[in-house]
Amino acid sequence: MSIKLNFNIDAEGLAEQFKSFKVEVEQDLNKAVANLAAITDAKVKEMASQELSSSRKDFMDSLGFEEISPGVWVISVDEGGLWVEEGIDANKDMKPGLLAKDFKTSKDGNRYKAIPFDYGKAPSNQTPSTQVIVGYLKQQLKKEGVPFKKIERNTDGSPKVGKLHEFDFGNPKGTMGGPGKGNTPVLKNLSIYQSVTKTGNVRRDILTFRTVSSGPGSAGKWHHPGLEAKKFLDRALEWAMKEWEEKILPEVMEKWK
């Protein structure tokens, strides 16, 4: 599923009034429509960059921009970013989506899955509440003499690999447990791992894992607090139509009057 913003302006119809110059005017109008589509695509990305943080990458990756036929341009948002564009209802049960794939099945027939929470992301990819948790986490690691992001090494200089640490730091002041009615402290069973990637770089992960299940143990948990619809495409369309009517089209008409 996706949503699309179409640019399909009747350049041929607009050019009819210019008679002997019709072909040239139509060419200019089609160029103007292509330019409008491009700057509107840029406008969507500009708004997303300014207004999004943790969801920015998902939304940017979901954007599409193409000419589907001569003079017809489309800006689209696919399923990966649709939740940002359209929003999420408060108290929406996330379990069906989380357990739709890559799940395991328990002996009693319930689906379950371990969900990682990554506290090592860049601040620009964190929600405000996560930034509070990470600030508290850094304080606790400093007390333990453990670096937050610095790679830990053996005495011979080689990077340590595997699971290096496990801590129970509880909840930072002013925060609650896991998703929904979760009662597990957010920094319980925090683990720090290091691994060497295929390119030879050392990766450091700071994670907690929480289990989501279709069974009664997850009842009332994993409910989304709600997310306001950003409506970037609707807002960009309104902006684009104003640009077309007040600036771009008058410039073309002025050239050929």
C-alpha positions as CSV (number, residue, x, y, z in Angstrom):
1,M,0.0,0.0,0.0
2,S,1.2,3.5,-0.8
3,I,-0.1,7.0,-1.3
4,K,0.8,9.2,-4.3
5,L,0.9,12.9,-5.2
6,N,0.3,13.3,-8.9
7,F,1.4,16.2,-11.1
8,N,-0.7,16.1,-14.3
9,I,-1.2,19.5,-15.7
10,D,-2.8,19.9,-19.1
11,A,0.1,21.6,-20.9
12,E,-1.4,20.8,-24.3
13,G,-4.7,22.5,-23.4
14,L,-3.0,25.6,-22.0
15,A,-0.8,25.9,-25.1
16,E,-3.9,25.8,-27.5
17,Q,-4.4,29.6,-27.1
18,F,-1.0,30.3,-28.6
19,K,-1.8,28.8,-32.0
20,S,1.3,28.9,-34.2
21,F,3.5,28.8,-31.1
22,K,1.6,25.9,-29.6
23,V,4.4,23.3,-29.8
24,E,7.0,25.6,-28.3
25,V,4.7,26.8,-25.5
26,E,3.7,23.2,-24.7
27,Q,7.4,22.2,-24.4
28,D,8.0,25.1,-22.0
29,L,5.0,24.1,-19.9
30,N,6.1,20.5,-19.7
31,K,9.6,21.6,-18.5
32,A,7.9,23.9,-16.0
33,V,5.8,20.9,-14.7
34,A,8.9,18.8,-14.4
35,N,10.6,21.5,-12.5
36,L,7.6,22.0,-10.2
37,A,7.6,18.2,-9.5
38,A,11.3,18.2,-8.6
39,I,11.1,21.2,-6.3
40,T,8.0,19.7,-4.6
41,D,9.9,16.5,-4.0
42,A,12.6,18.6,-2.5
43,K,10.0,20.4,-0.4
44,V,8.7,17.1,1.1
45,K,12.3,16.1,2.0
46,E,12.9,19.5,3.5
47,M,9.9,19.3,5.8
48,A,10.7,15.8,6.8
49,S,14.3,16.8,7.7
50,Q,13.1,19.7,9.8
51,E,10.2,17.9,11.6
52,L,11.3,14.3,12.0
53,S,13.9,12.7,14.2
54,S,13.7,9.0,15.0
55,S,11.4,8.3,12.0
56,R,13.3,10.4,9.5
57,K,15.3,7.6,7.9
58,D,12.2,5.3,7.5
59,F,10.2,8.1,5.9
60,M,13.1,9.2,3.5
61,D,13.7,5.6,2.4
62,S,10.0,5.2,1.6
63,L,9.8,8.2,-0.8
64,G,9.6,7.7,-4.5
65,F,9.8,10.2,-7.4
66,E,9.3,9.3,-11.0
67,E,7.8,10.4,-14.4
68,I,5.2,7.6,-15.1
69,S,4.3,9.0,-18.5
70,P,5.3,12.1,-20.5
71,G,4.4,15.1,-18.4
72,V,3.0,13.1,-15.5
73,W,5.1,13.0,-12.4
74,V,4.4,11.1,-9.1
75,I,5.8,11.6,-5.6
76,S,4.9,8.6,-3.5
77,V,5.2,7.2,0.1
78,D,5.3,3.4,0.4
79,E,4.3,1.3,3.3
80,G,7.6,1.9,5.1
81,G,6.8,5.5,5.7
82,L,3.0,5.5,5.5
83,W,2.7,5.5,9.3
84,V,4.5,8.8,9.4
85,E,2.4,10.4,6.7
86,E,-1.0,9.1,7.9
87,G,-0.2,8.9,11.6
88,I,-1.1,6.1,14.1
89,D,-4.2,6.0,16.3
90,A,-3.6,6.3,20.0
91,N,-3.6,2.9,21.8
92,K,-3.3,1.0,18.6
93,D,-2.3,-2.6,19.3
94,M,1.1,-3.2,17.6
95,K,1.2,-6.9,18.3
96,P,-0.4,-8.1,15.0
97,G,2.2,-6.1,12.9
98,L,5.2,-7.1,15.1
99,L,4.2,-10.8,14.9
100,A,3.3,-10.8,11.2
101,K,6.6,-12.4,10.2
102,D,9.9,-13.8,11.6
103,F,8.1,-15.1,14.7
104,K,8.5,-18.4,16.6
105,T,5.7,-20.5,18.0
106,S,5.5,-21.6,21.6
107,K,4.4,-25.1,22.8
108,D,0.9,-23.7,23.5
109,G,0.6,-22.4,20.0
110,N,1.2,-18.7,20.6
111,R,3.5,-16.6,18.4
112,Y,6.4,-14.8,20.0
113,K,9.3,-12.7,19.0
114,A,12.2,-10.8,20.6
115,I,12.2,-7.1,19.8
116,P,15.5,-5.2,20.2
117,F,15.7,-1.7,21.5
118,D,18.8,0.0,20.3
119,Y,20.3,2.8,22.6
120,G,23.4,3.3,20.5
121,K,21.7,5.2,17.6
122,A,22.7,8.8,16.7
123,P,20.7,11.4,18.7
124,S,19.0,12.5,15.4
125,N,17.5,9.0,15.1
126,Q,16.2,9.0,18.7
127,T,12.8,10.1,20.1
128,P,13.0,12.7,22.9
129,S,12.1,10.0,25.5
130,T,14.9,7.8,24.2
131,Q,17.4,10.7,24.5
132,V,16.5,11.0,28.2
133,I,17.1,7.2,28.7
134,V,20.4,7.4,26.8
135,G,21.6,10.4,28.9
136,Y,20.9,8.4,32.1
137,L,22.6,5.3,30.5
138,K,25.8,7.2,29.8
139,Q,25.9,8.3,33.5
140,Q,25.5,4.8,34.7
141,L,28.1,3.4,32.3
142,K,30.6,6.0,33.4
143,K,30.2,4.9,37.0
144,E,30.9,1.4,35.9
145,G,34.0,2.5,34.0
146,V,32.5,1.3,30.7
147,P,32.6,3.5,27.5
148,F,29.4,4.3,25.7
149,K,30.5,4.1,22.1
150,K,34.3,3.8,22.3
151,I,35.5,0.4,21.0
152,E,36.9,-1.8,23.8
153,R,40.1,-3.7,22.9
154,N,42.3,-6.5,24.2
155,T,45.8,-5.9,25.6
156,D,47.2,-6.7,22.1
157,G,45.1,-4.0,20.5
158,S,42.6,-6.3,18.9
159,P,38.9,-5.5,19.4
160,K,37.0,-7.5,21.9
161,V,34.1,-9.4,20.3
162,G,30.9,-11.0,21.5
163,K,28.8,-10.0,24.5
164,L,31.0,-7.8,26.7
165,H,28.7,-6.5,29.4
166,E,25.2,-7.0,30.9
167,F,23.6,-4.5,33.4
168,D,20.4,-3.8,35.2
169,F,20.1,0.0,35.4
170,G,16.3,0.1,36.0
171,N,14.3,3.2,34.9
172,P,15.6,6.7,34.6
173,K,13.7,9.1,36.8
174,G,10.4,10.1,35.1
175,T,10.2,7.1,32.8
176,M,8.2,4.0,32.9
177,G,8.6,0.3,31.9
178,G,8.2,-1.2,28.4
179,P,5.6,-0.6,25.7
180,G,2.0,-0.2,26.8
181,K,1.4,-1.6,30.2
182,G,4.9,-3.1,30.3
183,N,6.3,-3.5,33.8
184,T,9.9,-4.4,32.9
185,P,12.4,-1.5,33.6
186,V,13.6,-0.1,30.3
187,L,17.3,-0.7,31.1
188,K,16.9,-4.2,32.6
189,N,19.1,-6.8,31.0
190,L,21.0,-4.2,29.0
191,S,23.7,-5.9,26.9
192,I,26.7,-4.4,25.1
193,Y,28.1,-6.4,22.1
194,Q,31.0,-5.9,19.7
195,S,31.4,-7.6,16.4
196,V,33.6,-7.3,13.3
197,T,31.7,-6.6,10.1
198,K,32.4,-8.1,6.6
199,T,34.2,-4.8,5.7
200,G,36.5,-5.1,8.8
201,N,34.9,-2.4,10.8
202,V,34.1,-2.9,14.5
203,R,30.4,-2.5,15.4
204,R,29.3,-1.8,18.9
205,D,25.6,-2.4,19.9
206,I,23.9,-1.4,23.1
207,L,20.6,-3.3,23.3
208,T,17.8,-4.5,25.4
209,F,15.4,-7.2,24.2
210,R,11.7,-7.5,25.1
211,T,9.4,-10.4,24.1
212,V,6.1,-9.7,22.4
213,S,3.6,-12.6,22.3
214,S,0.2,-13.3,21.0
215,G,-0.5,-15.1,24.4
216,P,-2.1,-13.6,27.5
217,G,1.3,-12.5,28.9
218,S,1.3,-9.6,26.4
219,A,-2.4,-8.6,26.9
220,G,-2.7,-4.9,27.3
221,K,1.0,-4.4,26.3
222,W,2.6,-3.2,23.1
223,H,0.0,-0.5,22.4
224,H,1.2,2.6,20.6
225,P,0.8,6.0,22.3
226,G,-0.3,7.5,19.1
227,L,1.4,9.6,16.3
228,E,0.0,12.7,14.7
229,A,-0.3,12.5,10.9
230,K,2.4,14.6,9.2
231,K,0.6,14.9,5.9
232,F,3.7,16.0,4.1
233,L,2.3,15.2,0.7
234,D,-0.9,17.1,1.3
235,R,1.0,20.1,2.5
236,A,3.5,19.9,-0.4
237,L,0.6,19.8,-2.9
238,E,-0.9,22.9,-1.4
239,W,2.5,24.7,-1.6
240,A,3.1,23.4,-5.2
241,M,-0.3,24.6,-6.5
242,K,0.4,28.1,-5.1
243,E,3.9,28.1,-6.7
244,W,2.3,27.0,-10.1
245,E,-0.5,29.6,-10.0
246,E,1.4,32.6,-8.6
247,K,4.9,32.1,-10.0
248,I,5.7,29.4,-12.5
249,L,2.6,29.6,-14.9
250,P,2.6,33.4,-15.0
251,E,6.3,33.3,-16.0
252,V,5.7,31.0,-18.9
253,M,2.6,33.0,-20.0
254,E,4.6,36.3,-19.8
255,K,7.3,34.8,-22.1
256,W,4.8,33.9,-24.8
257,K,2.2,36.6,-24.5
